[in-house]
Amino acid sequence: MADKRDYYEVLGLQKGASDDELKQAYRKLSRKYHPDFNPDNAEAEEKFKEINEAYEVLSDPDKRSRYDQFGHAGVDPSYGGGGYGGGFTGGFGGFGGMDDLGDIFNSFFGGFGGGTSRANPNAPRRGQDIQKNIIIDFMDACNGKEVDIRLSRLEKCPDCNGSGAEKGSAKETCPDCHGTGQVKVAQKTPFGMISSQKPCTKCGGKGSIIKNPCSKCKGNGRVTVEKAITVNIPAGIDDGQTIRVSGQGHGGLNGGPSGDLLVSVTVRPHAIFERDEYDIHTELPITYIQAALGGEVDVPTIDGTVSYNIPEGTQPGTIFRFKGKGVKKLNRSDRGNQYVKVTIEVPTNLSKKQKDLLKEFEASLDDKNYKKRSSFFDKLKQAFDK
């Protein structure tokens, strides 16, 4: 893992980027490299995994703080050979990392407040989360949908009930470390003999030994199971958001709880609708005659087509608001609005008769029919007269 790229570099950001910049970068890159958009492209798939890993860390304030302070070692226990200690190995004159440094202080000064505490290797441990990515249609994001997600996860072995030992047998406490997973070793240094603790080699730091491993899980206590999970995508979910499904991640160890399933959602763009949080924006092309005379037009919304009376003299770029016709707000009953921008299509491919009629019509008009045009030329004249 020594060549793992910086998470900010992966997302094309500078350290200290805002949450909005982070979300925008993730949306852009995840859409670009998503496997559904890049079938049979192994390089795109790897980039997509890298992007999601970076976003998972940087979008979590606690993980981001640790990453900013310690780099990969602050968020990945396996990075550099063992968590925070692994990240600093050899950084203090060749001592074996932070644990050894703590033992040295213990030897000279009695430790920090009575000595260092070590986690019980046999204590219940929560299972890891599972990250999945799905692509849904724009309308499914607006209205909600149930999605079946297939995943492979580690579950408690049914044969040994998670103990790792064959039926009729049990784990035994390691005789070397007495269940602590650590053994004391003496180390000769320029300061004399220093006592430190290392993972027990007999039990591999687990604190227990399985002499007769379970034949189904090979002593791991967990087995890989293929599952189909039905996930409720709530109405109002937005592109780049993540749904947490509690307890559907990998099973825990030593009786610990299961992790969660994290479903990251990518929303396909729509042909005519654009979304801004819970508001919907669209453009409506109307004819020159409809704009001039007004009239009833059909307006598309995410609920279907509705009728609307365009006022007489509607100008290009006019925006009409349709209250409550936007997207339902997450975990709420109210909705955003829809904003419809009018564009006026100028007719083309006119016949001679049509052109003559337009010229006749134009000749019948004067300045009172063109407020913006007459105002423009008035301002222009005033500017030159100064």
Secondary structure, 3 states (H helix, E strand, C coil): CCCCCCHHHHCCCCCCCCHHHHHHHHHHHHHHHCCCCCCCCHHHHHHHHHHHHHHHHHCCHHHHHHHHHHHHHHCCCCCCCCHHHHHCCCCCCCCCCHHHHHHHHHHHHCCCCCCCCCCCCCCCECCCCEEEEEEECHHHHHHCEEEEEEEEEEEECCCCCCCCECCCCCCEECCCCCCCCEEEEEEEECCEEEEEEEECCCCCCCCEECCCECCCCCCCCEEEEEEEEEEEECCCCCCCCEEEECCCCCCCECCCCCCCEEEEEEECCCCCCEEECCEEEEEEEEEHHHHHHCEEEEEEECCEEEEEEECCCCCCCCEEEECCCCCECCCCCCECCEEEEEEEECCCCCCHHHHHHHHHHHHCCCHHHCHHHHHHHHHHHHHHHC
